[in-house]
Amino acid sequence: LVVEDNAAQPLLFGEVQVMLPPDTFRRALELEKRSQTIRFLCILDLFINMLTFLAYGYTGGLLISLISMLGYYGALRYRRLLLIGYLVYQVLLTISRVGVIVYLIYTHETQNVALMILLPILAITQGVITNFVWKFYNMLPNSCT
């Protein structure tokens, strides 16, 4: 979608057409793109955590599934309050992944080369996801409506 620099952009709300300034229109498009990605990540998280619960009976998987659902609805409805739980979960997950790597390097607990290659890749990926959710959270308006 091409947005002209100085022209107001029409946006339809049902049958009502509203004209938005170009910067507001671009921001709305960016929020929508990020929202779709975060909803996908939340559903993927939900699926993995439910599989963990079903395969191992780990009840923490159910709790984390609820957090993923809150993240999904927060991204769907653009609600900071619903998204904060998912953001905190992502930050804690990133810190724990880095912590495991530091622990394994410091204690020399593993000699598994594949694991020492995979863990940093997972930590970097987790960091990118957390950063993406953080940026989306900060783009959301502060109002409760």
VENFENKA-V127101 format. One record per residue. N is the residue number from 1. PSI is psi in radians with two decimals (none if undefined). OMEGA is omega in degrees with one decimal (* if undefined). D_FIRST is the distance of its C-alpha to the first C-alpha in whole Angstrom. Layout:
N/PSI/OMEGA/D_FIRST + N/PSI/OMEGA/D_FIRST
This chain:
1/2.21/-179.8/0 + 2/2.25/178.9/4 + 3/2.12/177.8/6 + 4/2.54/-172.5/10 + 5/-0.77/-171.7/13 + 6/-0.10/-175.6/15 + 7/2.42/174.4/14 + 8/2.50/-177.0/14 + 9/2.31/178.2/11 + 10/2.47/177.3/13 + 11/2.28/-177.7/13 + 12/2.28/170.3/15 + 13/1.63/-172.9/18 + 14/-2.08/178.5/20 + 15/0.01/-178.2/21 + 16/2.22/178.2/21 + 17/2.26/-180.0/18 + 18/2.39/178.0/18 + 19/2.21/-178.8/16 + 20/2.50/173.0/15 + 21/2.65/-176.2/15 + 22/-0.69/-179.5/12 + 23/-0.72/178.4/14 + 24/-0.70/179.7/14 + 25/-0.78/178.8/11 + 26/-0.74/179.7/10 + 27/-0.72/178.1/13 + 28/-0.71/177.9/12 + 29/-0.74/179.3/9 + 30/-0.74/177.2/11 + 31/-0.74/-179.1/14 + 32/-0.76/178.8/13 + 33/-0.80/-179.6/12 + 34/-0.66/178.9/16 + 35/-0.74/179.6/17 + 36/-0.74/179.8/16 + 37/-0.76/-179.2/18 + 38/-0.67/176.6/21 + 39/-0.71/177.3/22 + 40/-0.80/179.5/22 + 41/-0.68/178.7/24 + 42/-0.72/178.9/26 + 43/-0.69/176.4/27 + 44/-0.78/175.9/28 + 45/-0.81/179.5/30 + 46/-0.81/-179.6/32 + 47/-0.84/-178.8/32 + 48/-0.74/-179.3/34 + 49/-0.61/176.2/36 + 50/-0.67/175.9/37 + 51/-0.70/177.6/38 + 52/-0.76/178.8/40 + 53/-0.81/-177.9/42 + 54/-0.66/-176.6/43 + 55/-0.70/-172.6/44 + 56/-0.13/-177.8/46 + 57/0.32/-178.8/46 + 58/1.90/-175.4/45 + 59/-0.36/174.4/44 + 60/-0.50/177.1/42 + 61/-0.61/177.1/40 + 62/-0.76/179.1/40 + 63/-0.79/179.4/39 + 64/-0.54/175.5/36 + 65/-0.69/176.8/35 + 66/-0.69/177.2/35 + 67/-0.71/177.8/33 + 68/-0.66/178.3/30 + 69/-0.68/176.1/30 + 70/-0.72/177.0/30 + 71/-0.71/178.7/27 + 72/-0.87/-178.6/25 + 73/-0.57/175.5/26 + 74/-0.72/178.2/25 + 75/-0.63/179.8/22 + 76/-0.73/-175.7/21 + 77/0.01/-179.5/23 + 78/0.80/-178.1/22 + 79/2.05/180.0/25 + 80/-0.72/-176.6/27 + 81/-0.70/178.9/30 + 82/-0.54/-176.1/29 + 83/-0.39/-174.4/28 + 84/-0.67/178.5/30 + 85/-0.73/179.0/33 + 86/-0.66/178.4/30 + 87/-0.78/178.0/29 + 88/-0.75/177.0/33 + 89/-0.79/-179.9/34 + 90/-0.73/179.2/31 + 91/-0.79/179.4/33 + 92/-0.67/178.2/36 + 93/-0.72/178.4/35 + 94/-0.80/179.2/34 + 95/-0.72/-178.9/38 + 96/-0.65/178.4/40 + 97/-0.75/177.9/38 + 98/-0.69/178.5/39 + 99/-0.71/178.4/42 + 100/-0.73/179.6/43 + 101/-0.81/179.9/43 + 102/-0.75/179.4/45 + 103/-0.82/-178.0/47 + 104/-0.64/177.7/48 + 105/-0.78/-176.3/48 + 106/-0.72/-175.1/50 + 107/-0.15/-176.6/53 + 108/0.68/-177.2/52 + 109/-0.47/-175.8/52 + 110/2.53/173.6/50 + 111/0.12/-178.2/51 + 112/1.87/-176.8/48 + 113/-0.71/-179.0/46 + 114/-0.71/178.8/43 + 115/-0.70/-179.5/43 + 116/-0.29/172.5/43 + 117/-0.73/-177.2/40 + 118/-0.74/-176.8/38 + 119/-0.80/176.5/39 + 120/-0.61/177.5/37 + 121/-0.78/177.7/34 + 122/-0.70/179.8/34 + 123/-0.72/178.6/34 + 124/-0.77/177.9/31 + 125/-0.76/178.8/29 + 126/-0.69/177.9/30 + 127/-0.68/178.0/30 + 128/-0.76/178.6/26 + 129/-0.80/179.6/25 + 130/-0.76/178.4/27 + 131/-0.70/179.6/25 + 132/-0.79/178.9/22 + 133/-0.70/179.6/24 + 134/-0.80/-179.9/25 + 135/-0.72/178.0/22 + 136/-0.78/179.5/20 + 137/-0.76/-179.3/24 + 138/-0.39/177.1/24 + 139/-0.37/-176.8/20 + 140/2.56/177.0/22 + 141/2.66/-177.8/23 + 142/-0.25/-176.1/27 + 143/2.75/-179.0/28 + 144/-0.05/-176.5/30 + 145/none/*/28
